[in-house]
Amino acid sequence: MNRDYFPPTISNELGRQALDAAADRNFYARGTSTPTLFEIDGIPVASLVGQFGSPLFVFSEHGLREKARRMREAFRSRYENTQFAWSYKTNYLNAVCQIFHQEGWIAEVVSDFEYHKARKLGISGKDIVFNGPYKPRKILETAIGERALIQIDNWDELNLIEELTKHINQPLDVGIRVWLDASIRPIWSKFGFSVENGEAGRAAERIVKNPNLRLHTFHTHIGTYILDPNAYRVAVTKLVALREQIHIEYKHLVPCLNLGGGFPSQSLLYGMEGPAERVILPIEAYADAITEVLNRLPAKRRPQLRLESGRYLVDEAGYLLTSVVATKGIQRPLAINSNLSAWDYKEQLLLGEDARASYVLDAGVNLLYTTTWYQVNALPSRAINAPPSPSRLYGPLCMAIDVIRYSINLPPLDVGDIVTLHPVGAYNISQSMQFITYRPAVVMIGDNGKPELVRAREVLEDVDGTERLPDHLGKR
Ligand SMILES: Cc1ncc(COP(=O)(O)O)c(C=O)c1O
């Protein structure tokens, strides 16, 4: 070693041992240990699986309420007149919806099914915001009768609503959904009327001139997992301008602006480098962006602000507990002086990547639709005293695409090890597919620390109960 060379020293300023500290500072390093998850809200992961089986979705009531309260505080402390609607499609488990309703959230639904679900949970029509590009006539009749706030998506829907409200005795409050360029791509131009080409203004004019309708809301949902709060600043500025334009032209001040959802959870898309806490801005940054624009308006001219957040509120509160059911490939990568067998050594040389340590889990992409885009974390439930190496996580489906993570650093795992996938609370429950096996049970750990079943594991009757065998194929 050259006498002028001083080996780098890693200080203990992070409060960590030198090896870990070095790895922590280098995003591309593999590190020397793997994060684990022993318990959720004080309940050991192993005991949850022991009691309710594997795989198992687990939700934390505490986690849900904490997020709701933080979001409420972030917005109401800056802009008192803010109202929140729970985006049912993000997760429509009754227990989850009910927690948000208890926290003061109204319902945001996008289909007849979701509308009926909200009504069944006791939400009145006037506390339902009704979105979606296709609202069949029958459910529109119901929603109009119950005075839900329909956010009109297109001219054909507007025609139909005008027809259905021809003989209404009191004008119906409605909103219109609009799309605009908020400086992010892609623009979600599938939904609503365009602000940019004047279409939204024309739709607003038609509603304002209809004595049976009252224009209550301008709504936009610019997309999901929006990483730049400034996009909301642009969006709300454009909605305010549209509102001003309608006010000047028709003397009608639209009472409510709805900025939709889209605030990110602590999740990372493929291609992003973590940790997520460093990449995702806090909800307060989004609240600043939106409310700074509204607070510049004269106090008497400020609209009600509505938000329909989904992912931000529920993602981290959801976990999927899975078990390793088989191990494949080479458990440890080639290392000097390692005891690889001749077979493993040859396999590693010949197959490289494809021979890496791989684990088959008992839950796959049928339950975790979002793992197509997001790098879900995989957390063993015990500390394993071995360095992590690039590994692959397969699901149990007889399909090659059933891969949860193509490459994730994990220590060697054994059959029976529990691996918790997190965060998975947003969209996976509502988008999970019934495919070749039963969908798992869902448990919620209550604020009282008690885990309770909130959805039972499917049985055969749940899956084929609606089927009928024609007589000539034999009676059931
Ligand atoms: C109209 C509408 N509002 C709210 C949401 C919730 O979005 P997010 O989960 O990104 O907050 C969605 C989801 O795409 C939506 O379509």
Ligand as a Chemical Component Dictionary entry (heavy atoms), coordinates in Angstrom:
data_LIG
# 
_chem_comp.id                   LIG 
_chem_comp.type                 NON-POLYMER 
_chem_comp.pdbx_formal_charge   0 
_chem_comp.three_letter_code    LIG 
# 
loop_
_chem_comp_atom.comp_id 
_chem_comp_atom.atom_id 
_chem_comp_atom.alt_atom_id 
_chem_comp_atom.type_symbol 
_chem_comp_atom.charge 
_chem_comp_atom.model_Cartn_x 
_chem_comp_atom.model_Cartn_y 
_chem_comp_atom.model_Cartn_z 
_chem_comp_atom.pdbx_ordinal 
LIG C1 C1 C 0 -61.525 9.629 -9.790  1  
LIG C2 C2 C 0 -60.509 9.087 -8.862  2  
LIG N1 N1 N 0 -60.378 9.640 -7.642  3  
LIG C3 C3 C 0 -59.489 9.168 -6.754  4  
LIG C4 C4 C 0 -58.655 8.101 -7.054  5  
LIG C5 C5 C 0 -57.658 7.635 -6.025  6  
LIG O1 O1 O 0 -56.379 7.794 -6.491  7  
LIG P1 P1 P 0 -55.099 7.514 -5.567  8  
LIG O2 O2 O 0 -55.200 6.112 -5.078  9  
LIG O3 O3 O 0 -53.948 7.701 -6.480  10 
LIG O4 O4 O 0 -55.135 8.504 -4.451  11 
LIG C6 C6 C 0 -58.752 7.521 -8.326  12 
LIG C7 C7 C 0 -57.857 6.420 -8.707  13 
LIG O5 O5 O 0 -57.343 6.325 -9.793  14 
LIG C8 C8 C 0 -59.700 8.018 -9.250  15 
LIG O6 O6 O 0 -59.836 7.483 -10.470 16 
# 
loop_
_chem_comp_bond.comp_id 
_chem_comp_bond.atom_id_1 
_chem_comp_bond.atom_id_2 
_chem_comp_bond.value_order 
_chem_comp_bond.pdbx_ordinal 
LIG C1 C2 SING 1  
LIG C2 N1 SING 2  
LIG C2 C8 DOUB 3  
LIG N1 C3 DOUB 4  
LIG C3 C4 SING 5  
LIG C4 C5 SING 6  
LIG C4 C6 DOUB 7  
LIG C5 O1 SING 8  
LIG O1 P1 SING 9  
LIG P1 O2 DOUB 10 
LIG P1 O3 SING 11 
LIG P1 O4 SING 12 
LIG C6 C7 SING 13 
LIG C6 C8 SING 14 
LIG C7 O5 DOUB 15 
LIG C8 O6 SING 16 
# 
